[in-house]
Amino acid sequence: MLLPETCSIKIDGRGCELPPSYVVSIEAKEGEYMIAVVCDDHKDGMEHRLGAMQQAGKVPAGKIHFQPVKAVVTDCVAGMDEDYVEIELKRGVDSDRKP
């Protein structure tokens, strides 16, 4: 699944420019729903906001999950140097780049 390059949080109408660290989902009776992606800085705020939205009935009631984002590389798709640079520098995630 291709994720957004930046956090889903907006503050004063401006989007957070940090890369996502977590995929946020809610596990409800009907299934699991992906809600957003958030950075480390906004994880707690998102959890409180979702709790309030659940109480107000705006999102499904259920357990809120924060799944860490991790880069996955397979041998069947060869990455170029630019791909690894983006993963390492832009997203702040270590990769398995071969020297």
Beta strands, then each sheet from edge to edge (+ up, - down):
strand 1: 10-11
strand 2: 14-15
strand 3: 22-28
strand 4: 31-38
strand 5: 63-68
sheet 1: 1+ 2-
sheet 2: 4+ 3- 5+
end
